[in-house]
């Protein structure tokens, strides 16, 4: 049975979970005839377009990194001694990396909405 690109797109979306880390955006079908010395061959190319949902990565990577840099800057200009500054910066780095590991294991990657724990 021969189907159009729109029918294939609709059918594919029912099988592909669009509620995941990737969003299924488009499906195109390109048909052409390839001529060789042996004869003509029908060629079909399927082009699948997908885009990544970046919200989870912004929560897990970009925001904690920005917070880490802000804390480092605050400690750098504080009135404490150099040894206390270094100890505090190491504690910040270890704490933020542990938080990132824990959040990465807890937060689901297959959701359109942000989890409550990720927003607070």
C-alpha positions in Angstrom: 0.0 0.0 0.0 1.3 3.4 -0.9 1.0 6.2 1.7 1.6 9.9 1.5 4.1 11.8 3.6 1.3 13.2 5.8 -0.2 9.8 6.4 3.3 8.4 7.3 3.9 11.4 9.7 0.6 10.8 11.4 1.2 7.1 11.7 4.8 7.6 12.9 3.7 10.0 15.6 1.4 7.4 17.1 4.4 5.0 17.5 7.0 7.6 18.5 6.7 9.1 21.9 6.7 12.8 21.5 6.7 13.3 25.2 10.4 12.4 25.5 13.8 14.1 25.4 13.4 14.5 21.6 10.5 16.0 19.7 9.4 14.4 16.4 8.8 17.4 14.1 8.6 16.2 10.6 8.8 13.3 8.2 9.5 13.8 4.5 9.6 11.2 1.8 11.8 11.7 -1.3 11.2 9.4 -4.3 13.3 9.4 -7.4 14.4 7.0 -10.1 18.1 6.1 -10.3 19.3 5.2 -13.7 22.3 2.9 -14.0 23.8 0.7 -16.7 21.7 -2.2 -15.4 18.4 -0.4 -15.6 16.2 1.9 -13.6 15.8 1.6 -9.8 13.2 3.3 -7.7 14.9 5.1 -4.7 13.0 6.2 -1.6 14.6 8.4 1.1 13.0 9.1 4.4 14.1 12.4 6.1 13.2 12.5 9.8 13.4 15.8 11.6 13.7 15.9 15.3 14.7 18.5 17.9 16.0 18.2 21.4 14.0 19.6 24.4 16.6 21.6 26.3 14.8 22.4 29.5 16.2 19.5 31.5 19.7 20.3 30.5 19.3 24.0 31.4 18.1 23.0 34.9 20.8 20.4 35.4 23.8 22.1 33.8 23.5 25.8 33.0 21.8 27.1 36.1 24.0 25.2 38.7 27.1 26.3 36.8 26.0 30.0 36.9 25.3 29.7 40.6 28.7 28.2 41.2 30.4 31.0 39.4 28.4 33.6 41.4 29.4 32.0 44.7 33.0 31.8 43.6 33.0 35.5 42.8 31.3 36.3 46.2 33.9 34.3 48.1 36.8 35.8 46.1 35.9 39.3 47.2 35.1 38.4 50.8 37.1 39.4 53.9 38.3 35.8 54.7 41.8 34.5 54.5 43.1 32.7 51.4 42.9 29.2 53.0 39.3 29.7 54.0 38.4 30.9 50.5 40.0 27.8 48.9 38.3 25.5 51.4 34.9 27.1 50.8 35.3 27.0 47.0 36.2 23.3 47.1 33.1 22.6 49.3 31.0 24.6 46.7 32.3 22.5 43.8 31.8 19.2 45.6 28.3 20.1 46.7 27.1 21.3 43.3 28.5 18.3 41.6 26.8 16.0 44.0 23.5 17.9 43.5 23.9 17.6 39.8 24.4 13.8 40.0 21.4 13.4 42.4 19.1 15.6 40.3 20.2 13.8 37.1 19.2 10.5 38.6 15.9 11.7 40.0 14.5 14.0 37.3 12.7 12.2 34.4 13.9 12.9 30.8 10.6 12.1 29.3 8.3 15.0 30.3 7.1 18.2 28.8 6.5 19.9 32.2 9.3 20.6 34.6 9.2 18.4 37.8 8.5 20.3 41.0 11.9 19.3 42.5 13.7 20.8 39.5 12.1 24.2 39.9 12.8 24.6 43.6 
